[in-house]
């Protein structure tokens, strides 16, 4: 999990894989969970799962096992054990279902839940789903009954014999999972009943068994109900991503207006999951994908805190906070121009002179490459931060500093500033460090300049450490320009 220091950096671009399976999924490739989820054999599988998640690139995963939350329950039980390995990623519980739908194939549907949700709420959710034909709440018992009520031809289509279904509960359960369908209305209602908005509907669109395959013109109301009530969609098509988030592309220009109108002009988050059915995939083989192995390089990136709250924020601003592809443009830009972006600013007290307070000692602030504003009350340190960054960035406008000046922190003899050292670290790992009473370097003056105004003391201070690595305060502006 993220450290407090990284959390303070704010939202950054990270890979998210919101569609992975576990050994609890009936289509899992490899050894599956059996019997007691806390058994030694099952614990070993969970440890493999934790190791695979930790080693994969995504910072966030969502478990999407068919019909069950057992994979999530097994993970949570294992993590509570004293000898459990540490999970360094965020994982959401989820479930993959199949809905009754007017289409030639079958319609899959997903739900993502908060990782802080109670187990009983997940069980209540399942009980609110109605299995068609047997008209019972979703459970293993209902799936077994469904299989045993199915006709011989239906079972044969999926590779099951009627005799083995009656003789073997495990076979009957497997058959039930293959042929079961959930009432679509119960799916929507079950999501709405989860308290505090802790469940989010997630529909595949043009991916396997997606909503695009529904016969829209013949069953318009059915399709639109799911289309308009799903905050997240799965697609690997960049033009469809643009259509969902509301961004026009050459490929969607002719239909985006109608597409957005069908969504009631409310942009939606579009993602591409790995749909992994094994922990470790085969490199280059789209049919054998492991955790974080996105098909054809269609990686999902989300700019948000790696949390359920962050996911909700991305849903509100999908165009700004999501990207499908190898790397978001901003990530590429930072990686290609590391000397133009500030990684962090640190201030420490040096020496032990009596009477010098701690003041700024211990400040260690990681900066976000998309930082656009600093907000705080008067006296909260906004001007100090701006001046220290400008000084270490070798501003030519030090005469306009409002904190590092003689009548404030510098004092007439450099007190107490001389007892504190500031260190500015750039994204290329190079650093600039000096005592806070030392003036910016004339030799390095080309690196940056600061134009300061009395607006330093304003309640709202604006900053930018973005494309040009600048820091700006106030509506009239104070600018820290990049190193050349």
N, C-alpha and C positions, 0 to 999 in steps of 0.2 A: 504494500500500500504506500501511498505518497507520504513523505515527511511533511511536517508543519511548514518547513521552509519552502518546499515545492508548492504546497497549497497556497502560500502567500504570493506566489508568482501569478496566480490567476489562471484563467482559461487559456490553454494552449492546444495546438493541433496534436491529436493522438489517434492511433488506429483503434477502431472498435470493431469487434467481431460479434455481432448480435444474433448469430445463428450457428450454434455448435450443439452436438449431441454428446451423450455420455453412455457408458455401458448399460444404463437403464433403458435405453431406447431399443425398441424391438428390431430396428434395422442396423444396429451397431455392428461394425466390422471388427471382429475380434472377440475376446473373452468378455462375457456379460456378467452383470451382477446376478447373484443367485442367493435365494433365501434371505437370511438375516443381513441387513445392510451393514451391520457392525462386525460381521465376520472377518477373520484374518485375511481371507482371500479377497473380499470386497474392499477392505482397507488398503490392501496393496494396489488395487486398481485405482482407488481414489488418490493415492500417493502419486501414481503415474499421471493421473489427470492434473494434479496440482503442479507437478514438474513440467508437464507439457505447456500449461498455461503460463508459468513463470518464464519459460524459455521462448515462447512465441512473442512476436512483436506487439500485438494489440495490448492496450492497457486495460481494456474492458471486454468482458465476454457475457453472453446471455445463453443459458442452457435452454435448448428447445427440443426436449425429448417428446416423442409421440405419446400422448395420452396420460403422462405420469409426471410427478414431481420427485420421483425416487432418486434421480441423479442429484438433485439439489439437496434433498434430505440427507443422502449419504455424505455429500461434501460437508454439510454443516455439522453432522455428527463427528466426522473425522477431525475437523478443525478444532473441536472442543477438547480433543484428547491431548494429554500432556506431551505425548511423543509425536504429535502430528507435525509434518513439515509446514513451513510458513508459506502462506499464499500471498504473493506480492501484487496481485491484480484484483480489480473489482469484478465481481461476478453477480449477475442478476438471475433470479429464477425465472423460468418461462415454460411455456408448453406449446407444442405443435398439435393441431387438431385437423380434422377433415370435416367440412360442412356439406350438408345436402345442397346441391347447386344444379341449376339448369345448364349443363354443359356436357360435352362428350366425355371428358375426363373427370377428375375429382378436384375439388377446391380445397387447398390447404389454407389454414389460418393460424396465426400465432398470437400469443399474449406475452408481454414482458411485465414483470412485477418488480417492485422495489426490493432491494436486497435487505431491507429492514422489516419486511412483512412477516407476520406471525405464521407459523406452520398451519394453524387452524384456519386462517383466512384462505390459504391455498386449498385446503381440503373443502372448505365451504364453496369455493369457486367451482371445483369439480362437481360438487353435488348439485350446483345450479345448472349444469349442462345436461341436456336431454339427449340420450342416445335414441336415434330414430329406429322405428320398427318395434323395439321392446319398450319404448317410452319410459325409460328408467334413468335416474341420475348416473353420470359417468362413474363407473367403478369396474374393477376386474370382474366382479360377479356379473355385471350387466353385459360386459363384452363376451364373456363365456356363454351367457344365455343367447346373445345375438348369434354367435357362431352356430350354436346347436339348433337354432330356429331357421338358419339359412338353408336354402335349397341345395340339393346335391350339385346341380349345375354351377351355381354361384361359387361353392367351395372348390369345385374342380377347376374353375377358371383361375383360382389363385393357388392351385397346387395342393389342396387339402382333400382328404377322403373323409366321407361322412362317418365311417366307422372309427377312425382315429380321433375325431372330434369328440365323440361320446365316451371314448375310452380313456382320454388323456386330457386333464384340465389345462396343462401347459400348452398343448397343441390348440385347444379350444380358445385359450386366451390369445395366442398368437394369431389365429384366424380372425378372431373378433377385432383385433387391432388393425388387421389388413382391410377388413370390409366395413368397419364402423363409420358412421357419419353422424354429425351432431346437428341438431336443429339450429339454423342460423339465428333465429330470434332469441333462442336461449343463450347463444354465444354473446350477442350484444348485451342482453340483460345481465348476464353474469359479470361482464366487465364493469357495467355501470354500478353494480352492487358492491364492488370492492371499495372499502372505505378510503377516504382521503386521497383519491386519485392515484392509488398505488398500483393500478393495472392499466396498461396501454395496449390497445389493439394494434396489430402489426400484420398487414396483409401482403403476401407475395403478389406482384402484379404481372410482369412478363416472365418471371422465373418459373420454375417447375410447378405445375398445377396452380397457376396464378389466376387472379381475377380477370385478367385480360381475355381469358378463354371462355368466360361466361357469355351466353347469347344475349348481349345487351339489348338489342332491338326488340327481342321477343319477351324479355324479362327485365324490363328497364327498372322497375321499382326495386326488385331484388338487388340488382347490381349497384344502383345508386345508394341504397341503404348502407351497404358495406363500403362503397367508395367514399361517401361523405362522412362516415363515422369512424374512419381509421386514421389515426394521427401519423402512422409510419407505414411506408410501403417498401417492398424489396424490388429492386431493379438493378441491372448491370448495364443498362443503356444510358449513355450520357445525355442524349436528347430527352429521354423520359425523366431523368433526374432533373434536368432543367425545367421540364413541364410541371413536375411536382413542386419544385421550390419556387417557381414563378420567374425563371430566367429564360429569356428567348435565346435560342441557338439556331443556326442555319437549318438544322435537322428538325426542329419542332415549330418553326415560324408559322407554318400553315395551320397548325392545330392547337397551339398553346392557349389561344384566347378561349376557345370552346372547352378545352381541357380544364383551365382554371375556373371557368364559369360552372362546370359540373362539380367542382370542389367548393363552390360558393365563394370563389376568389379568396380562399384561405390556403396559403401554401402549406405543403406537407413535407415532412422529413423523408428523404429517400436514402436507403442504405443497401449495401451488398454484403451479405454474410457468406462465410465459407461453406456453410452446411456440412461441416466436417463430421464424418461418421467413424473417425479414428483419431487417436491422439497425434500421431506423427504421420504425415502424408508422404507420398512419393513425389519428389521434386519434378516439376514439369508435367505431372499427370493430373489433369483436372478431375478425373474420375476417382482419384484416391487422395482427397484433400484432408490435411490435418488441421489442427487449430491454427488460425491465422493464415491459412493458405487460401487466399481469395482467388476465385476463378479468373484466369486471363489477366492477372494484375489489377483487377477492379477492386482495389482496397477501399475500405470505408474509413474516412477520416472525419472526426468530429472535434470542433473547437469548443470545448467545455470542460468543466471539472469532471473527473472520472467518477461520477456519482449519478444516482437516479435524478437528483435535482438538476444536474448538468444536462442529462438527457432531455428533461422537460424544457430546459432553456433552449436547447438545440431545436426542439419541436417548434418553439415560438419564432425562431429566426433561422429557418433551415438553409436559406440561400447563403447567409454569412457564416454559418457554423457547420456546414457539411460539405464533403467533397468525395467523389468516387474516382479513383485513379491511383497512379503510382505515388505522387506527392502533390499536396496543395501548392499553388504558386508561391504563397508566402513562405512555406517551408523551404522550397527550392531557393528563393531569394536570400533567405537568411544563411543557408548553407553555402551559397556562392559569394556572400559578402559579409563574412564573419567579422571583418575588421570594422564594419559600419554599425554593428549592433552591440549594445551593452548587455553583458551577462548578469552582472551584479555590482552592488556597491557595498563596501564594508568599512566600518569605523571602529577602531580600538583605541583604548587609552594606553599610553606608553609612559613608563616611569612610575615612580611612587611618591611624587612630591606631595607633601602635606597640604591640605586645604583645597586640593583640586578634586572636585566632585566627579561622579561617574559620567554625567552628562550624556554624551552620545555613545558611550562605550557599549559594545555588544551589538550594535546595529549591523545586520547582515541581510540586505534586501535584494533578492533576485528580481530582475526586471523582466517584464513581459515585452516581447518584440512588437506587440500591438498596443502597448500602453497609450492611452489617449487622455486620461484625466486623473488628477489627484485631488481628492475632496477631503477637506478636514477643517476643523475649527481653527480660529486664530491661536497661534502658539503651539500648534500640533507638530511642527517640524517641516512644513512644506517648503519654506524658503531655505531652510538648512539643507534639505535634500537637493534642491536645485543648485544651490551655490557649491556644494561639495562636488556634485557631478561636473559642474562647469569648471571648477578649479582643476580637478583631476583630468578633465578633458582639454585643459590648456586654453581656456577662453581668453580672448583679447579684450574683453569688456569687464574686467574685474572691478573697475571703478564703479560699476553699477550693482555690485553685489549688495544684498540687503541683510545677509546674516554674517558672512565673513567680512566684516568691516570693523574699523577701529572703535566705534562707539558701541559695538555689540560683542560678538564672540572673539574677535581678534584682540580687543583691548589695545591700550596704547603701546604695550610691549610684547604683543603676541600672546598674551594670557587670556583665557586658558587654552586657546586653539593649539599652541605648540605641543601640548601634552596629548594630542589626539592625532592618530594617523588614519588617513583615508586610503582605501585601495579600490580602484576601479578595474574590474575584469571585463575584457571584451570577449565576444563569442569565439574568437580564435585562441583564447586562453592567455593572451598577452595581458599584462597588467601595468597599471600606473599607480604608484604609491608615494605619498609624501605627507609630512606633517601639515595640519590644516592651516598653519600660519604662513606656510610658504606660498609665494605667489605663483600663478601659472607660468609655465616655461615659455619664454619668448621664442626659443628655437623651435618649439613644437606648436607655435601659435597657429599654424595652418590647420591644426587638428580640429579646432572648433572655435566658435565665438559665441558669446552670450550677450544678448541685448536685454538688459534688465529694466524694469520699471517699478513704480510703487505698487503695482498690482501683485507683487510678490506676497503682499500681506492680505490679499483678497481671500474670502471664504472659499471661493471656487478657484482652484489652480489647475490650469490645463497643461498636460504634458504629452509629448510625443517622442517615443523611442522606437520609431518605426523605420520606414524605408531609408530615411536619411539619418537614423540614429539620433534624432534631435529631441531636445527637451524644451517644452514651451510652457510658459506660465502666463495666465491672465488673458483677457480678451484682446488687449493691445499687443500682447506677445512678449515673451522672453525666450530666446531660442538658443539651444545648444546644438550646433551643427556637427556633422560627422568628421572623423579623421579622413584625410585624403589618401 
